[in-house]
């Protein structure tokens, strides 16, 4: 599952309240990707498009995620 929204991976109240991603994992989700900080719409859209493209091409999740991170770094996005 990809939560493409600001701070969906950040736990509230210094970890006293689980993040949305942590809550989904606790409920049985096998994998949850989320943003720990704010993210611009342009960056979130580019990340999702690249990630889903790699997954559709047969990449494993970890490989697709690493490739997506590298692509965003090459694009010099401001909010990584």
C-alpha positions as CSV (number, residue, x, y, z in Angstrom):
1,X,0.0,0.0,0.0
2,X,1.3,3.4,-0.9
3,X,0.1,6.3,1.3
4,X,1.0,9.3,-0.8
5,X,0.3,12.0,1.7
6,X,2.3,14.3,3.9
7,X,3.6,12.7,7.1
8,X,1.6,9.5,6.8
9,X,4.6,7.6,8.1
10,X,5.3,10.0,11.0
11,X,4.1,8.9,14.4
12,X,2.3,11.6,16.4
13,X,3.2,12.8,19.9
14,X,6.8,11.5,19.8
15,X,5.6,8.0,19.0
16,X,2.9,7.7,21.6
17,X,0.3,7.4,18.8
18,X,1.2,5.2,15.8
19,X,1.5,6.6,12.3
20,X,-1.1,5.7,9.7
21,X,1.5,3.4,8.2
22,X,2.2,1.7,11.5
23,X,-1.5,1.3,12.2
24,X,-2.1,-0.4,8.8
25,X,0.8,-2.8,9.4
26,X,-0.7,-3.6,12.8
27,X,-4.0,-4.4,11.1
28,X,-2.3,-6.9,8.8
29,X,-1.0,-4.9,5.7
30,X,2.0,-6.7,4.3
31,X,3.8,-3.5,3.2
32,X,3.1,0.2,3.6
33,X,5.0,2.9,1.9
34,X,4.5,6.4,3.3
35,X,6.1,9.9,3.6
36,X,7.7,10.8,6.9
37,X,7.7,14.5,6.1
38,X,5.8,16.9,4.0
39,X,5.9,16.2,0.3
40,X,5.0,18.4,-2.7
41,X,2.2,17.1,-5.0
42,X,4.6,17.1,-7.9
43,X,7.1,14.9,-6.0
44,X,4.4,12.5,-4.7
45,X,2.9,12.1,-8.2
46,X,6.3,11.5,-9.8
47,X,7.3,9.0,-7.1
48,X,4.0,7.1,-7.5
49,X,4.2,7.0,-11.3
50,X,7.8,5.8,-11.3
51,X,7.2,3.2,-8.5
52,X,4.0,1.8,-10.1
53,X,5.8,1.7,-13.5
54,X,8.6,-0.4,-12.1
55,X,6.3,-2.7,-10.2
56,X,4.3,-3.2,-13.5
57,X,7.5,-4.0,-15.2
58,X,8.1,-6.9,-12.8
59,X,10.5,-5.3,-10.3
60,X,10.3,-6.5,-6.7
61,X,9.1,-3.9,-4.2
62,X,12.5,-3.2,-2.7
63,X,14.1,-2.8,-6.1
64,X,11.3,-0.6,-7.4
65,X,11.5,1.6,-4.3
66,X,15.3,1.9,-4.6
67,X,15.0,2.8,-8.3
68,X,12.3,5.4,-7.5
69,X,14.5,7.0,-4.8
70,X,17.4,7.2,-7.3
71,X,15.2,8.7,-10.0
72,X,13.9,11.4,-7.6
73,X,17.5,12.1,-6.5
74,X,18.5,12.5,-10.2
75,X,15.6,14.9,-10.6
76,X,16.9,16.9,-7.7
77,X,13.5,17.2,-6.0
78,X,13.5,19.6,-3.1
79,X,11.6,17.5,-0.6
80,X,13.6,14.3,-0.2
